[in-house]
């Protein structure tokens, strides 16, 4: 059984939990308590040298970084969260890169401010809004043409966006999502998946 060292409120832990849930992979979540500083203690630093979550232990195979873990879990389970054809897989990887580089960094400013109560400057939020709007416009263009980022198939690309959008919908970013029909329709679809409802506490 895969042991997941992380926290249920962590965006990156949620990516991994969603992948495990979608592939019906048995796992155990071992909570790393940030409030107690457990992520910076020697035991966890030995698993994750950057002091972050999540990390996994799969019968002695250790791995950290959520996107790498998600790919590993899906491949090991022979899951259907990645297209089999090269073009489809490349499209999935393209959108995972967009999430990593162009969407998550600006949207996290709002999540830190409004969800985790870690104040951000007005200047930082103004700049972040520009980044969020640019990313959402590009995402919307894609999602008005097809139901998921990589095409007709729900993939790891969708999972990678979901934790950030979940939290963003509790911030002023919600209005930016709601006004974009493609992104809004996509979110309604993916947020109702049973595995995600469980992770988000809506099951």
Buried (B, 14 or more C-beta within 10 A) or exposed (E): EBBBBBBEBBBBBBBBBBBBBBBEBEBEBBBBEEEEEBBEEEEBEEBBEEBBBBBBBBEEEEBBBBBEBBBBBBEEBEBEBBBEEEEBBEBBBBBBEBBEEBBBBBBBBBBBBBBEEEEBEEEBBEBBBEBBBEBBEBBBEBBEEBBBBBBEBBBBBBBBBBBBBBBBBEBEBBEBBEEBEBBBBBBEBBBEBEBBEEBBEEE
